[in-house]
Amino acid sequence: MPAFQLQLPELAASDAANDCSPAVVPLAAVVVAHPVMDGEGCTGNEKRKGRPAVHATGAARKAAYRAAKARVDYTDAPYIIDKLRETAAQLDCSVNELLQSMVRFAETNRNWKQVGLYGKRSGGVLQ
């Protein structure tokens, strides 16, 4: 027995609305939209203006960034610096990012105030 499929008018209308074939539009029906022009120039979109700028200039943005960050000068033996650069290259990050990660790890995983540097001994007992 052949399978029959009912084609209801409502389904036919919804199928036509969801048709993905390219529509044929007569050339006379094409309308070109021009952006709205201001006295200051063309904005292109009058409804969505975007977020207001946080900083007035690039210099103000840099100054705010530098005020929020503290800088520390780190010096060490050349072979240690070479190892840091090699590790940073393997991890595809900068030496600064590597040092930040190392310091955060050390601060999280050790109580420096109690233990001290290098496992300092007090009275012969490792603290």
N, C-alpha and C positions, 0 to 999 in steps of 0.2 A: 504494500500500500504506500502510495506516495504521501509524504508529509505535507500538510497544508498549514500555512501560517496566516492568521487573521491580521489584516491591516486595518486598524481603526483610524478614523480621521485625526484623533488627538495625537496618536503616535506618528502619523505621517507629518503632522505640523512640527512636532518636536524634533523629528529626524531632519527635517529641512532646516530647522534653526541650528542644529549641531553639525551641519554639513561642512566638511573641511575643504571642499573644492574651492578654487579661487572664484570669486564673484566677478561677473562681467558688469562693469559700470560704464554707462555712456559718458563720453568725454564732456558733454554739456553739464553733467551732474557733479563734476569734480570742483570742489571749492578749495581754494588755497587760503590758509589761515596765516595772517601776518601778525607778528608780535606787536604788542601795544608799545607805543613810543612815548617816552617821557620828555620833559624838557631837558633832562640830563643825559638822555640816550636810551637805547633799547635794553630792557631788562629781560625780555623773553618770557617771563612768567610773573604775573602780577599777584597771584593768589598765594604762592609760597615764597616767602622771603628768605628762609633759612635761619640758622641760629645767629644771634648777634655775636660780634667778636668779643672775646674775653679781654684781649689786650689791644691797645690802640695801634701799636706798631710792632715790628719784629724785634726791635731793641727792647721794648717793654716786656715782651714774651721771654726773651733771653735773660733779662734781669730778674724776672720772677722765678725762672727755673734755677738760676744760680743762687738766689736767696733761699730757696727751699732745700738745697743740697750743700753739705759740708765737704770740704776737700782735704785729703790727707796725702802727704808726700811719703812714698814708700821707697826705701833704698835697701839693697841687699847685694850679696856677692853676685858677680856676673854669671856664674854657673847656675845659681838659683833662678835668676831672671830668665836665662836661656831655657830652663826646665818649664818655667811658667809659660813662656811663649810657645814652646812645643806642645804643652798640654792644651793651651788655648786654641792652637791651630788644629789639633786633633778633635776638639770639641766644637770647632767652628764658632768661636766666640772671641771677644776681645780679652786682653789680659785684665782689664778693669772688671769685666763681668765675672771672670774666673775668681779674682780676688774677693769680689762682693759675695759670691757663692761660698767661698771658703770661710770667710769671716762669719757669715750667717750660720753656717754649719757648726763652727767652733763655738759660737755664742749659744747656740741651741743645745749642744750636746756636752757641755762642760761648765761647771760652776767655777769660773776662774778666780773669783774672790775667795772661795774656800780652799781650792786645790792649789792655786798659785801657778807660777810658770814651770813648765817641764816636770810636773809631779814633785814639787818641792817637798823636802822632808823637814819635819819639825820634831826634834827630840828623837831622831832615828826612825820615826814612823812616817810612812808615805801618806800624805794628806789626801 
